[in-house]
Amino acid sequence: MTRKKRIKTNTEKAKLMHFYYSRTGFYMFIWESLKKAFIPIVVVVIALFLINEYVYNINEGLESITDTFSRPGIFTFFFTSETLLGLIPPEIFIAWTKKTPEPIINLSILATLSYAGGLLSYFIGKLTLKIASLRTYLEVKMAKHLKNSKKWGGFLILVGALLPVPFSISCMAAGMIKYPFKNVVLFGLFRFARFAIYAWAIFKVVT
């Protein structure tokens, strides 16, 4: 007579997850990411304040950008950046929204475009699997990220959404390992929280 396999309690499952994440270095990764997140925010805010006070009037510069470039053009450029590895810091665009007539609406559009760009990166990641040369190139360039994605899955998407780890790279790696898209959609929603937090800090400097 076969013995029934005992179903683990939620507490036991939580302990196993805690042990796994401890053993694989996830908590240390989070700690390092938090340090990387805190320092840039402080540096950016202080730098913006000092530059605005003693070097160059940032408010005038942002107004110049608003007057020179169309809003659709800025959004298109931002979306492209957020889709292709997030090469341009979103903080620049967040500061720009403060000088627009409708900062909250434009900030919301930026957050949505960043989120959508990450989701598109997921499918780009899946597409690379069909192109041998590109897959090999990215597997070398993104080796560490792919390794972390396989270990931590959705939690890495969450970290990418909230912290300085490029969100698009996290999503692209998820696509390359065929991580469930619905989970990317869910964890990626934390991207909106990041934009809200950064905007709160940056809006205090940009007037």
N, C-alpha and C positions, 0 to 999 in steps of 0.2 A: 504494500500500500504506500503510495507516494505521499510525502508530507507536503502540505500546502506552504508555499513561500510566504513568510510573514511580511505584511505590508508595513513599510516604514512610516512612522509618524512624521508630522510636519516638523517637529523639533529635531528629529533625527536627520531629516533631509536638509534642514538648515545647517546643522552641524557639519554634515558632509560637504555642503557647498562652501561653508566657511573654511574647512580644512583644504578643499581643493584650491580655492582662490588664494589662500595663504601660501600653499605649496608652490603654486605656479607664478607667484610674484604679482598678483593683481593688485593687492592693497598697496604695495610699494609703488606700482605704476600709477595708481590713483594719487598717492601722496606726492610723487614727483610732478604729476600733471597739475595738481592743485598749486604747488609752489610756482610752477611755470605760469599758471593762470594769474595768481595774485600779483606777482612781481610785474608782469607786463601792464596790468591794469593801473597799478600805482605809478609806474614809470610813464605810461601814456598820459595819465591825468596831470602829473607834475610837469612833464615836458610841454604839454599843451598850455598849461598855465604860464610857465616861464617864457616860452616862445611868444605867447600872446602878449605878455607884459613887456618884454624887453627886446624882442627881435622882430617879430612880424605880426601884424594884426590878423589873427586866424579868422576872425569873423568876416573881415573884408575879403580874405582869400576864398572862404566858403561861399560868400555872396557872389564873388566873381565866377566861381564854378557854376553856381546856379544860373547866373546870367548868360554864361558862355555856352553851356551844354544843355541840351534838352533833357527833360526828365526821362522820357523813354530811352534816350541814348545812354544815360547813366545806369538805368535799370538793366539794359541789355548788356552793357559792359560788366556790371556786377554779376549778373546771372552766368555769363560766360566764365568769369573768374571762379565763381563758386562751383561750377560744374567741372572745370579743368584744374583740379588739384588745389583750389583755393589759394592761388598765388598772391592775391592782393588782400591785405588785412581788411576785414569788414569794418573795423573801427573808423576808418577814413570815411566810409559811406554813412556810418551811423552819425558821425559828426555833421556830415552834409545835410542829413534830414532835419537837423535842428534849425537850419537856416531857410528851410522851405516854408511856404505858407501853411502846410498841413503836416507837421513833423510826425505826429503819431501815426497817421495814415501811411506816410511814406516809409516810416520805420517798419510798420506791419508788412508793407509790400516787400521790403528788403528781406525780412525774416522769412516770408513765404517763398521768395525767390531762392534764398539760401537753402531752405528745406527742399524745394523742388529740384534744385541743382544737385543736392546730395542723392535724391532718389534717381535722378537721371544718371548719376555716376555709377549707381548700382548696376544699371543695365549696360553701361559702358564696360564695367568690369566683367559682366557675363559675356559681352560681345568679344572681349579680348581672348577668351578661351578658344574662339574659333579661328584666331589668327596666330599661327604658331610663333612667328618672329616677335610679334608684339607681346604675346603672352610670356615668352622667355625673358624679354627685356623688363617687363613689369615685375615678373617674379623675382628678378635680381634686385631691382630698384626698391621694391616694396617687401622684401623678404621678411624683415622684422614685423611689419604691419600684418602681413598674411599669417605669420606664425601666431601673433597675438589674437587675430580674428578667429583662428581655429580653436584657440584655448578659451576665449572669453565671449565670443559671439556678440549677442546683443548689448552686453554691458560696454563693449568697446564702442559700439555705435553711440550709446548714451554719453560716454566720455568725449567722443568726437563732437557730439552736438553741444556739449556744455563748455568744454575746455579747449585750450589752444591746439590740441591734436586736430589737424585738418579734417573737417567733417566729410568732405568729398572723398578723401583718401580712405577713410574708414568705410564709407559706403561702397567704394569701388572694390576694396578688399573683400567686403561681404559678398559682392556679386561674383567675384572670382572664386570664392569657396562655396558658392551656391547656398548661402545662408538664406533662410526663408524671408521673402520680401515683406510679408505682413509684419514681421518683427522689426524690420528696418523702418517701416512706416511708423510703427508705434514708438520705438525708442528715439527715432529722429525728431519727434515732436518736442523734445527737450531743447531743440535748437531755438525755439521761440523764447524760452526762458533765458538763454544766453543773451539774446539781443536785448531783452528787457533789462537785464542786469547791467550790461555794458552801456546801454543808453542812459540808464540812471546815473552812472558815473560820468560819462562824457558830457551829458547835457548840463551838468553842474559847472563845467568849464566854458563850454560854448554858449554864448549869450545871444 
